[in-house]
Amino acid sequence: GVPGTVAGLLAALDSYGTMTRDDVLSNPIELAERGFHIGDALAASLLEYHSELTFFPSTSRVFTNNGEPYRAGELFKQPALARTLQAIRANGMKGFYGGEVADLIVAEMKRSGGLITEDDLLLYTTVERRPVAGTYRGFEIISAPPPSAGGMVLIEMLNLLEPFDLRRTRAGSYQTLHLLVAAAQRAYADRAKFPADPDFVNVPIETLISKRHALDRQPPIDPRFATSSARISYGTIDVDHDETTHYCVADSFGNVVSATVTLNSLYGCKLTVDGAGFLLNNEMGDFVIKPGESNQFGLVGGEANTIAPHKRMLSSMTPTIVLTEGEPYLLLGGRGGGRITTAVVQVIMNVVDFGMNIQDAVGASRIHHQWMPDTVLYEPGGLPGTVIEGLRDMGYNLQETSTSNARVQAILIDRLTRSMYGGSDPRERGIALGF
């Protein structure tokens, strides 16, 4: 798809920023020019994907050291990316979607069999949409609207969970995890049918995130037994490892940001724009090629998310802000494709229902279920044997997998002590910083 991150960040800077383009881009330009020393995690990733990163010569020139994988400690420079950032610093949108950078993108398309044209770049615009909003146990939940499905699934899951006393069933018990899975089955079934780009499809978002929809959702959740996903369809409504980054920021003026950006798969489509130094996304994979079939994350899609000119594809991004008495309390989001939303739900449960501090809430073991396939994924060593046995006795199929989870970043704001607490997922090398 047409790269959108540059336009989105520039629009946010123009509308809400307190710094200039020069302020925000000078350090990244210097870092790209001077380089940085490769860390262990990046070295391991570049080695794992070495064969794919050498398929295109333009990518090999940037992400290998003369054709060999970069090793930890070696200096990694990106002079072409520095020039692209300099063009954006000097000319804003025109520096990326027009001029030399745009020419390089179009030339790469022609050379590599892509479809993006000069007009596609020039006509690209950002759209500012009203976020979806709901409540959970007195907290206000604000999250991403369509064409992201994340906010819809998040609020629907919380609505389905709210009638149950999770403190009584306790964190990590098979009874609590059963309720979580049951909520995910129903919300992800709705995800397969309804959400898409609202400029092209009438998305019944207010109905989907309503308390009434959760109460009416069939079949109802039975606290004692699992429901096969084959018995769960989308709701009846009258309709008129991945390359994702999440970050949260809060400042002393009361401003807060929860933001998610993505190339979709790790290293996107693996193609670097020659001379411009950046990878292109493979976001077109988030469209539905054939209704009822699944994408690379195993997510089933419907007619609403089929491809059309100028249409934005459905995503799972779930940048979320939780308010208490109208003031920011919790900022969070994550990376991990279709697994993001269930991870965000579980962190909210850990804070609101179980009283965990933010680092424990982010680091606690999590599970994932997305309706289809009808399998509960859990982390290696993440569930005690008694919990696994309890879930199997209720009728669930479970699978242990190292790729079962998203990675969450979060900030909790304590108004009473005027303190901010950062939580960074120990599953990867994120970081919480205050300055």
C-alpha positions in Angstrom: 0.0 0.0 0.0 0.9 3.7 -0.3 3.2 4.5 2.7 1.1 6.4 5.2 3.2 6.8 8.3 5.0 10.0 7.1 1.7 11.7 6.3 0.2 10.7 9.6 3.1 11.8 11.7 3.4 15.1 9.9 -0.4 15.7 10.3 -0.2 15.0 14.0 2.8 17.3 14.3 1.1 20.2 12.4 -2.1 19.9 14.4 -0.9 19.0 17.9 2.8 19.3 18.1 4.9 21.7 20.1 8.1 21.2 18.1 9.2 21.9 14.5 10.1 19.4 11.8 13.7 20.4 12.4 13.4 19.7 16.1 12.0 16.2 15.6 14.1 15.1 12.6 17.6 16.5 13.4 18.6 13.7 15.8 17.2 10.8 13.6 19.1 12.3 10.6 22.3 12.4 12.6 21.7 8.8 13.8 21.2 7.6 10.2 24.3 9.4 9.0 26.7 8.5 11.8 25.1 5.1 12.4 24.7 3.0 15.6 26.2 -0.2 16.8 24.1 -3.3 16.2 22.6 -4.9 19.3 22.1 -8.6 20.0 18.4 -8.6 19.2 18.7 -6.8 15.8 21.7 -8.9 14.8 19.7 -12.1 15.5 16.8 -10.7 13.5 18.9 -9.8 10.5 20.5 -13.2 10.6 17.1 -15.0 10.8 15.8 -13.0 7.8 19.1 -12.9 5.9 17.9 -14.9 2.8 14.8 -12.7 2.4 16.8 -9.5 2.9 19.2 -10.4 0.2 16.5 -11.2 -2.4 16.3 -7.5 -3.6 19.7 -5.9 -4.2 18.4 -2.5 -2.9 17.6 -4.2 0.4 20.8 -6.2 0.6 22.8 -3.0 0.2 21.2 -1.5 3.3 20.6 -4.5 5.6 23.7 -6.6 5.0 27.4 -5.9 5.5 28.6 -6.4 1.9 26.3 -9.4 1.6 27.0 -10.9 5.0 24.7 -10.6 8.1 25.6 -7.7 10.4 27.0 -9.0 13.7 26.4 -7.5 17.1 28.7 -4.6 17.7 29.2 -3.6 14.1 28.4 -0.1 12.9 25.1 0.3 10.9 24.8 3.4 8.8 21.8 4.5 6.6 22.9 7.5 4.5 20.0 7.1 1.9 17.5 7.2 4.8 19.2 10.3 6.1 18.7 12.0 2.7 15.0 11.0 2.8 14.6 12.4 6.3 16.3 15.6 5.2 13.9 16.0 2.3 11.0 15.6 4.8 12.5 18.1 7.2 12.9 20.7 4.4 9.7 20.2 2.5 7.2 18.3 4.7 4.7 16.2 2.8 6.1 17.4 -0.6 9.5 16.1 0.5 8.2 12.5 0.6 5.1 12.3 -1.6 6.6 14.5 -4.3 10.0 15.4 -5.6 13.0 13.1 -5.6 11.8 10.7 -3.0 8.5 10.1 -4.9 10.5 9.7 -8.1 12.6 7.0 -6.4 9.5 5.2 -5.1 7.9 5.2 -8.6 11.1 4.0 -10.2 11.3 1.2 -7.7 7.7 0.2 -8.5 8.5 0.0 -12.2 11.7 -1.9 -11.6 10.2 -4.4 -9.2 6.7 -4.9 -10.6 4.8 -2.7 -8.1 1.7 -0.7 -8.8 2.1 2.6 -6.9 2.1 5.6 -9.3 3.1 9.2 -9.0 -0.6 10.1 -8.7 -1.1 7.6 -5.9 1.5 9.4 -3.9 0.3 12.9 -4.7 -3.3 12.1 -3.9 -2.6 10.4 -0.6 -4.3 12.2 2.3 -4.7 11.6 6.0 -8.1 11.2 7.6 -8.8 12.2 11.2 -11.5 10.0 12.6 -13.4 10.1 15.9 -12.2 7.3 18.1 -14.5 4.5 19.4 -15.4 4.9 23.1 -16.9 2.6 25.7 -16.8 2.0 29.4 -15.5 -0.8 31.6 -16.2 -0.9 35.4 -16.4 2.9 35.5 -13.4 3.6 33.4 -13.8 5.2 29.9 -12.1 3.3 27.1 -10.9 5.2 24.0 -9.4 3.3 21.1 -8.8 3.1 17.4 -11.9 3.3 15.1 -12.3 1.5 11.7 -10.5 0.9 9.5 -8.8 -0.6 12.5 -10.8 -3.4 14.1 -8.8 -3.2 17.3 -10.9 -0.7 19.2 -14.2 -2.4 18.2 -12.9 -5.9 19.3 -11.4 -4.4 22.5 -14.6 -2.7 23.7 -16.9 -5.6 22.6 -14.7 -8.0 24.6 -14.7 -5.8 27.7 -18.5 -5.4 27.4 -18.9 -9.2 27.3 -16.6 -9.6 30.3 -18.1 -6.9 32.5 -21.1 -8.9 33.9 -18.7 -11.4 35.4 -16.9 -11.0 38.8 -13.4 -11.6 37.6 -11.9 -10.8 41.1 -13.8 -13.8 42.4 -12.6 -16.1 39.6 -9.0 -14.6 40.1 -6.2 -13.7 37.7 -4.9 -16.7 35.7 -7.5 -19.2 36.8 -9.0 -21.5 34.1 -12.4 -20.0 34.9 -11.2 -16.4 34.2 -9.3 -17.6 31.0 -12.5 -19.4 29.9 -14.5 -16.1 30.1 -11.7 -14.3 28.2 -11.6 -16.9 25.4 -15.4 -16.8 25.2 -15.4 -13.1 24.8 -12.7 -13.2 22.2 -14.6 -15.9 20.1 -17.6 -13.6 19.8 -15.8 -10.4 19.2 -13.4 -11.9 16.6 -16.4 -13.5 14.8 -17.9 -10.0 14.5 -14.5 -8.8 13.3 -14.6 -11.2 10.4 -17.9 -9.7 9.2 -18.4 -6.0 9.9 -15.4 -3.7 10.2 -13.7 -2.1 7.2 -12.9 1.3 5.8 -15.9 3.4 6.8 -15.5 5.6 3.7 -16.5 2.5 1.6 -18.7 0.4 3.9 -21.4 1.2 6.4 -19.8 -0.2 9.6 -22.4 -0.5 12.5 -19.8 0.5 15.0 -22.1 2.0 17.6 -24.1 -1.2 17.7 -21.0 -3.4 17.9 -19.5 -1.6 20.9 -22.8 -1.2 22.7 -23.7 -2.9 26.0 -26.9 -4.2 24.4 -25.0 -6.0 21.7 -23.0 -7.8 24.3 -26.1 -8.8 26.2 -27.8 -10.0 23.1 -24.8 -11.8 21.7 -25.6 -15.4 20.8 -24.8 -18.0 22.0 -24.6 -16.6 25.5 -21.4 -17.2 27.5 -21.8 -20.3 29.7 -19.4 -19.9 32.7 -19.1 -23.7 32.9 -18.5 -24.9 29.4 -16.6 -23.9 26.2 -18.6 -23.1 23.1 -17.2 -24.4 19.8 -16.3 -21.6 17.4 -18.3 -23.5 14.8 -21.4 -22.6 16.8 -20.5 -18.9 16.9 -21.3 -16.8 14.0 -21.1 -13.0 13.7 -23.8 -11.1 15.5 -27.2 -10.3 13.9 -27.2 -6.6 13.1 -29.3 -4.5 10.8 -26.7 -2.6 8.8 -27.7 0.6 7.1 6.9 -10.9 14.5 5.2 -8.5 12.4 6.8 -5.1 11.8 4.6 -3.0 14.1 5.8 -0.5 16.7 3.8 0.9 19.5 4.7 3.7 21.8 3.0 5.7 24.6 4.0 9.2 25.6 2.8 11.5 28.4 4.1 14.9 29.3 4.0 17.3 32.2 1.3 19.4 30.4 -1.2 16.6 30.5 -0.8 15.6 26.8 -0.9 11.9 26.1 -0.3 9.8 23.0 -0.9 6.1 22.3 0.4 5.4 18.8 0.9 2.3 16.6 2.7 2.3 13.2 3.4 -0.8 11.0 4.9 -2.3 7.9 2.7 -5.3 8.6 5.2 -8.3 8.4 8.7 -8.1 9.7 10.6 -5.9 7.3 7.4 -5.4 5.3 7.6 -6.7 1.8 11.4 -6.9 2.1 11.9 -4.3 -0.7 13.9 -1.2 0.0 13.4 1.9 -2.2 16.8 2.2 -3.9 18.3 5.6 -3.1 15.7 6.4 -0.4 16.8 3.8 2.1 13.4 2.7 3.6 11.4 -0.5 3.4 8.0 -0.7 1.8 5.1 -2.3 3.6 3.0 -5.4 2.6 -0.2 -3.9 4.0 -2.2 -5.1 1.0 -2.1 -8.5 2.8 -4.6 -7.1 5.3 -7.3 -6.9 2.6 -9.5 -9.9 2.0 -8.7 -11.6 -1.3 -11.6 -14.1 -1.0 -14.3 -13.7 1.7 -14.1 -16.4 4.3 -10.3 -17.1 3.8 -7.7 -16.1 6.3 -4.7 -13.8 6.1 -1.1 -14.3 7.3 -2.2 -13.9 10.9 -5.0 -16.5 10.5 -7.7 -13.9 10.7 -10.8 -14.6 8.7 -12.2 -11.7 6.6 -15.4 -10.9 4.9 -16.8 -9.0 1.9 -16.5 -5.6 3.7 -12.7 -5.7 3.6 -12.2 -6.6 -0.1 -9.9 -4.4 -2.2 -11.0 -1.2 -3.9 -9.2 1.9 -5.2 -8.2 4.4 -2.5 -9.6 2.1 0.2 -7.8 1.6 3.5 -7.3 -2.0 4.6 -8.5 -3.4 7.9 -5.9 -3.6 10.7 -5.6 -4.9 14.2 -3.9 -1.9 15.7 -5.3 -1.1 19.1 -3.8 2.2 20.5 -5.8 2.8 23.6 -6.3 5.5 26.3 -8.2 4.7 29.5 -9.7 7.6 31.4 -10.9 7.9 35.0 -13.1 10.9 35.8 -12.2 12.4 32.4 -8.4 12.3 33.1 -5.8 10.0 31.5 -5.1 6.9 33.6 -3.7 4.3 31.4 -2.1 4.4 27.9 -1.3 1.2 26.1 -1.1 -0.7 22.8 1.1 -3.2 21.2 2.4 -5.1 18.2 1.6 -8.5 17.1 -1.1 -8.5 14.3 -4.4 -10.1 15.4 -3.0 -10.9 18.8 -2.7 -7.2 19.8 -6.3 -6.7 20.9 -6.5 -9.7 23.2 -3.2 -8.6 24.8 -4.5 -5.1 25.4 -7.7 -6.5 27.0 -5.6 -8.7 29.4 -3.4 -5.8 30.5 -6.6 -3.7 31.2 -8.0 -6.7 33.2 -4.8 -7.0 35.1 -4.8 -3.4 36.2 -8.6 -2.8 36.6 -9.8 -6.2 37.9 -6.7 -7.6 39.6 -4.9 -4.5 40.9 -1.5 -5.2 39.3 1.2 -2.5 38.9 1.8 -1.6 35.3 5.0 -3.7 34.8 3.4 -6.8 36.3 0.3 -6.2 34.2 2.3 -6.0 31.0 4.6 -8.9 31.9 2.0 -11.4 33.1 1.4 -14.5 31.1 -1.2 -14.1 28.4 -3.3 -16.3 26.1 -4.9 -15.7 22.6 -7.9 -16.9 20.8 -9.4 -15.3 17.6 -12.5 -17.4 16.8 -10.9 -19.2 13.9 -8.9 -21.4 14.2 -10.7 -22.7 17.3 -7.5 -23.0 19.4 -6.3 -21.3 22.6 -2.7 -20.3 22.2 -0.5 -19.9 25.3 3.2 -19.1 25.9 5.7 -21.8 26.8 5.5 -22.3 30.6 2.8 -19.7 30.7 0.0 -21.9 32.2 0.2 -24.2 35.2 -0.8 -27.8 34.5 -4.0 -27.5 36.6 -5.1 -24.5 34.4 -4.4 -26.4 31.2 -6.3 -29.4 32.5 -9.2 -27.2 33.6 -9.5 -25.6 30.2 -9.3 -28.9 28.4 -12.0 -30.3 30.7 -14.2 -27.4 29.7 -13.8 -28.4 26.0 -10.9 -26.2 24.7 -8.2 -27.2 22.3 -4.9 -25.7 23.5 -1.5 -25.2 21.8 1.7 -24.0 23.3 3.6 -21.6 21.0 6.3 -19.0 21.3 4.5 -16.8 18.8 1.2 -16.7 20.7 1.5 -13.2 22.1 1.7 -9.6 21.2 4.2 -7.1 22.8 2.6 -4.4 24.9 3.9 -1.0 26.0 2.0 1.1 28.6 2.0 4.1 30.9 0.0 4.3 34.1 -0.7 7.8 35.5 -1.3 8.2 39.2 -3.0 11.6 39.7 -2.8 11.4 43.5 1.0 11.2 43.6 1.5 13.1 40.3 3.6 10.1 39.1 3.9 8.2 35.9 4.8 4.5 35.7 6.0 2.9 32.5 5.6 -0.8 31.7 7.6 -2.3 28.9 6.9 -5.9 27.7 9.7 -8.2 28.8 9.0 -10.4 25.8 11.2 -8.0 23.8 13.6 -5.2 24.2 11.3 -2.3 24.7 12.0 0.3 27.3 10.3 2.7 29.7 12.0 6.1 30.0 11.4 9.3 31.9 13.2 12.5 31.3 
